[in-house]
Amino acid sequence: ELVRFELSSLKQEALYVILKDVKGRLISVEKVSIGTLSEVLVHPREVFFPAVRHKASSLILAHNHPSGDPTPSAADLEMTRHLVRSSRVMGIHLDDHLIVGATSYISLKQANYI
């Protein structure tokens, strides 16, 4: 709910990180990248920089699908796998990746992709 309203109303893809402390409390929500109608470019450097800057223990990724359908694409799944590997190197846990559609969202953790 923290980012769902804003993300569901955007006309282009955007990626946010939700930063949490060691007790799971919210530190900050940061916009990391704005893309096009159908993709957002993501590099681990941009994802983890806010987490390092805020000394976050973990984070949740959230991005939207302007088409309204939150079904993860192959690119979404590959990006998530890459960021999970990067999170292990960084020592900053990737708790979930949420994909927000027009009226619903998908948790890649709940869908067993993470």
N, C-alpha and C positions, 0 to 999 in steps of 0.2 A: 504493500500500500504506500510505502514511503516514496517510491518513484513511479508507481503505476500510472497515476493520472497524467503527469507530465510526459512520460514516455509514450503513452497511448495516443496522445494528441499531436505528436510530431509527424511531419510529412517526409522526413528523411531519417535514416537510421542514426542512432546515437548510442554511445556506450558510457555507462556510469559505473563507478565503483562505490560501494558502501563499505566504509572502513569501520572496524570494530577493535576494541581493546582486548586485553587478555581475558577479561570477564564477559566478553560478548556484548559489551555496551557500545552504542553508536558513538563514533568519534566524528565522522564527517561523511558527506555524500559529495562526490566530485565527478564532474563531467570530464571524461577522458578523451572522447573523440566524436566528431560529427562526420557522417558519411553521405551517401547518396540515397536514392530511393530503395536500393536493393542491397547495399553493402556498407560496412564500416571497416576501415582499416585499423588494425590493432597490432601493437607491438608490445611485448612484455615490459619494455622500458617505460612506456607511457602508463601502463596499468599499475606497475609496482612503485613508480616514483611517488605518487601521493601517499601510498602506504608507508614507505620509508620516511617521507617527510613528516608524517603524523605519528610515526612510531606505532603503527597498527600491528596487531597480532594476527588478524585475519581480515578477509574481505569477501564480499559478494559482488559478482558482476551482474549487471542488468543492462540489457539492450532491447530495442524495440524492432518490430517488423511493421513498417508502415502499411503493408498489404492487409494488416489486420489478423493474419493467421500466424500464431506463435509457434507453429511446428518448426523444430530446429532443422536447418539445412546441413548438408555435409560440411560446408565451410564453418558453420557454427560449432559443430562437433569437433572438427579438427582444431579450430582455434581454442576450444575449451581444453582439449587434451594437451595442446602446447602450453597453455597457461598453467595447467595443473603441474606439468613437469617443471616449469619455471618457478612456480610457487614453492616447490620442494627445495630448489636451489636457494631461493631467497629466504626460506624459513618463515614465510608468511602464508598461512593456510588459506586456500581457496575453498570457502564453505559452500558456495553454490553459484550457479549461473542461471539467471532468470531471463526468459525471453517474453516480452510483453507484446500482446496483440491488441486489437481494438477493444475487446470485452473480456479477455482472459489472458492468462499467462501460463508458461510451463517452467517448472523447476527442473533443471537437468539433474540435480541431486535426487529428487523424488522419482525421476524417470530412470534412475540408475545409470546415468552417463558419467557421473562423478563418483 
